[in-house]
Amino acid sequence: MRLARALKEKTHDVRLRDKLISEGKIKKEEVDKLLKELPDESANVRYTGEAPTQQN
Protein backbone atom coordinates (compact mmCIF):
# COMPACT_ATOMS: atom_id res chain seq x y z
CA MET A 1 0.00 0.00 0.00
CA ARG A 2 2.92 2.35 -0.44
CA LEU A 3 1.40 3.86 -3.56
CA ALA A 4 -1.91 4.56 -1.83
CA ARG A 5 -0.09 6.27 1.04
CA ALA A 6 2.01 8.34 -1.35
CA LEU A 7 -1.07 9.45 -3.27
CA LYS A 8 -2.85 10.39 -0.04
CA GLU A 9 0.12 12.52 1.01
CA LYS A 10 -0.05 14.37 -2.32
CA THR A 11 -3.30 15.97 -1.16
CA HIS A 12 -1.21 18.03 1.28
CA ASP A 13 0.43 19.86 -1.62
CA VAL A 14 -1.61 22.99 -2.38
CA ARG A 15 -0.74 22.91 -6.09
CA LEU A 16 -1.92 19.33 -6.51
CA ARG A 17 -4.80 19.62 -4.06
CA ASP A 18 -6.59 22.26 -6.12
CA LYS A 19 -6.05 20.27 -9.29
CA LEU A 20 -7.37 17.06 -7.73
CA ILE A 21 -10.45 18.88 -6.44
CA SER A 22 -11.20 20.37 -9.86
CA GLU A 23 -10.78 16.94 -11.48
CA GLY A 24 -13.16 15.39 -8.94
CA LYS A 25 -10.52 12.98 -7.62
CA ILE A 26 -10.92 14.30 -4.08
CA LYS A 27 -13.66 16.27 -2.41
CA LYS A 28 -13.28 19.67 -0.78
CA GLU A 29 -14.86 18.20 2.35
CA GLU A 30 -12.00 15.68 2.56
CA VAL A 31 -9.46 18.49 2.41
CA ASP A 32 -11.32 20.53 5.02
CA LYS A 33 -11.39 17.50 7.34
CA LEU A 34 -7.66 16.93 6.82
CA LEU A 35 -6.86 20.56 7.61
CA LYS A 36 -8.94 20.48 10.79
CA GLU A 37 -7.08 17.36 11.96
CA LEU A 38 -3.66 19.00 11.68
CA PRO A 39 -2.08 19.78 15.05
CA ASP A 40 -1.51 23.39 16.09
CA GLU A 41 2.22 24.00 15.75
CA SER A 42 2.11 27.76 16.36
CA ALA A 43 4.02 27.33 19.63
CA ASN A 44 6.97 25.97 17.64
CA VAL A 45 7.35 28.99 15.36
CA ARG A 46 10.83 30.46 15.22
CA TYR A 47 11.24 33.91 13.71
CA THR A 48 14.52 34.54 11.94
CA GLY A 49 14.04 38.15 10.96
CA GLU A 50 11.97 40.29 8.70
CA ALA A 51 10.94 38.84 5.37
CA PRO A 52 12.35 40.72 2.38
CA THR A 53 9.88 42.86 0.49
CA GLN A 54 9.23 42.12 -3.16
CA GLN A 55 9.81 44.85 -5.67
CA ASN A 56 7.88 44.76 -8.92
C-alpha positions as MATLAB code, in Angstrom:
seq = 'MRLARALKEKTHDVRLRDKLISEGKIKKEEVDKLLKELPDESANVRYTGEAPTQQN';
ca = [
       0.000    0.000    0.000;
       2.919    2.351   -0.441;
       1.396    3.864   -3.563;
      -1.915    4.562   -1.831;
      -0.089    6.268    1.035;
       2.012    8.344   -1.351;
      -1.072    9.453   -3.266;
      -2.850   10.389   -0.042;
       0.116   12.519    1.008;
      -0.054   14.369   -2.323;
      -3.300   15.968   -1.159;
      -1.212   18.030    1.278;
       0.434   19.862   -1.621;
      -1.608   22.993   -2.378;
      -0.737   22.913   -6.088;
      -1.917   19.334   -6.513;
      -4.796   19.617   -4.059;
      -6.592   22.261   -6.121;
      -6.053   20.265   -9.294;
      -7.366   17.056   -7.729;
     -10.448   18.876   -6.440;
     -11.195   20.368   -9.857;
     -10.785   16.940  -11.479;
     -13.159   15.395   -8.935;
     -10.518   12.984   -7.616;
     -10.917   14.295   -4.077;
     -13.664   16.273   -2.410;
     -13.277   19.669   -0.778;
     -14.863   18.204    2.351;
     -12.003   15.681    2.564;
      -9.461   18.488    2.405;
     -11.318   20.527    5.021;
     -11.387   17.503    7.337;
      -7.664   16.934    6.820;
      -6.860   20.561    7.609;
      -8.945   20.479   10.790;
      -7.079   17.364   11.964;
      -3.660   19.005   11.682;
      -2.079   19.784   15.048;
      -1.511   23.390   16.094;
       2.224   24.004   15.748;
       2.107   27.757   16.356;
       4.019   27.329   19.634;
       6.968   25.966   17.637;
       7.353   28.988   15.359;
      10.828   30.461   15.219;
      11.239   33.905   13.710;
      14.516   34.538   11.936;
      14.040   38.149   10.957;
      11.972   40.285    8.696;
      10.936   38.845    5.371;
      12.349   40.723    2.382;
       9.881   42.861    0.487;
       9.228   42.115   -3.156;
       9.814   44.849   -5.668;
       7.882   44.757   -8.915;
];
